[in-house]
């Protein structure tokens, strides 16, 4: 397989169980109508003991209003900065912009597409922090499981 190896890296997200808060901000890229946490995925996370937070109106473009989240126990947070400051782990769909990266704090975890190749400025902003970043484009995928991947 040309040098591909399985890497097992110990990864600790920090707080566990009921103490860990997973926050999802509103996507800020024009035309992005997805949201990283649906009411259904929030229910599954809560069953595993996590607390879920979402920025006000974050799910509207994806067809979920704030009441849908509140109905399943998700805390709706008024602003992006308050959401980032209140969460242990931030989950986004699209890569963060420079402003969002300034919200990232020491000890916080972040999972999203990060565009790590060729975006050294973003990596340099995060390097001095004690933050954990999972760049989704670096996570291996199983062929056939992601309907957006097409090989010809």
N, C-alpha and C positions, 0 to 999 in steps of 0.2 A: 504494500500500500504506500510506497514512496515516502517513508519517514513519518507517517501519521502514527501517533501513539496516544493511548488513552491516558489522560492526566487525572489523577485523583488529588484534588487540592482541598485540604480542610477549610471549610468556610463557615464561620460562625456569624450569624446575623445579629447577634447581640441579645437583647431581651427576648425571652421566650414566653409562649403561652399568653395568658391574659394581659401581661404587661406590655407586649409588643403591639404597636399601633402601625397599621399599614395604611398609608395615605395615597390617594390618587388625585392629582391636580387636573384641571381642565387643560386640554391640548391647545396650544397657542398657534400652531402652524395653520395658516389659512387653508381651508378646504379639508382639514382633518376632522372627520366626524366619528372616529372611534374613541373609545374610552377604555382604559386599562383595567377597570373593575366594573363589572355589571352587578346588579342586585343579586343575581344567582351565584356569581363567583364570591361575592361578599358573604353570602350565607354559608358556603363551603368553608371559607376562611374562618368565619366565626365558630363554626362547628369544631374546628381544630384548635380553637382557643384564642385566636387573634382578634384584636379590635380593629374595626375598619372605619376609615374617615374618607370623605370625598369633598372636593371643593364645590361650592355652590355652582349649580348649572353645568357641572363637568360632563354629565351624561346626556344632556338635552339633545345634542346633535346625533347621538346614537339611539335616541328614542326612549331614554330613561329620564324622568323628572326627579327632582329632589324628594318628592313624596314617595316614589318607588324605593329609594334608598332608605329613607327613614322608616318605611314600613317593615324593612327587614333588619332594623337596628343599626344602620350605618349613621355615624355622626356627620352632619353636613357642616362644613367649615366655610365661613364667609369669604375669605380671601386666600390667594395662593400662598403668600408669605406665612400666614397663620397656619395653613395646612402643613407646609414644609417644616415649620418650627414645632408642630405638634406631633409629627410622625417619626417613627424609628426607621421605617422603610418607605421609600417613595417608589411607586410603580407608574410608569408612563408608557405610552405607545411610541411616540417620536422622540428623537434626540432632544436634549435640553438646549436652550439658547444660553447665551452668556449670563443673562439676568438670573435665570433659573439656577445656573451653577453657583451663583453667589449665595443662593438660599441653602445649599448643601452645607451641613455642619459636621464637625468632628463626631465620629461614632455613628453617623447615620449610614444607612444602606440605600442604594439607588439601583433600580433595575429598569432598563430601557434600551432601545437602540442608541448607540453612543457615537457611531461613526468614528471609531477609534483610529482607523487608517487615514492618515492625511489630515487629521484635525488635532495637531499637536497643541494648539492653544487651549483647547478644552482639557486635554490631558494635563497640561501644565497647571491649569487652575485647580485641578483636583489633587494633584500629587502631594502638596504639603499637608493636606487634610488627613485625618485618621478616618476616612470614609471608605466604604466598600462599594465598588461599582461593578455591576454585572452588565457587560455590553452584549445585548442579545444577538448581535451579528457575529459574535465570537462563539456562541453556543452551538455545538454540532446538532444538526437535524437529521432525522431518519428519513431517507428518501421514501416518498409515498405518503408521509403523514401530514405534510403541509401542502394544501391545495394550491398555494401561490407559487410553489416551485415547479418549474417545468424543465425537463432535460430532453434535448433532441439530439 
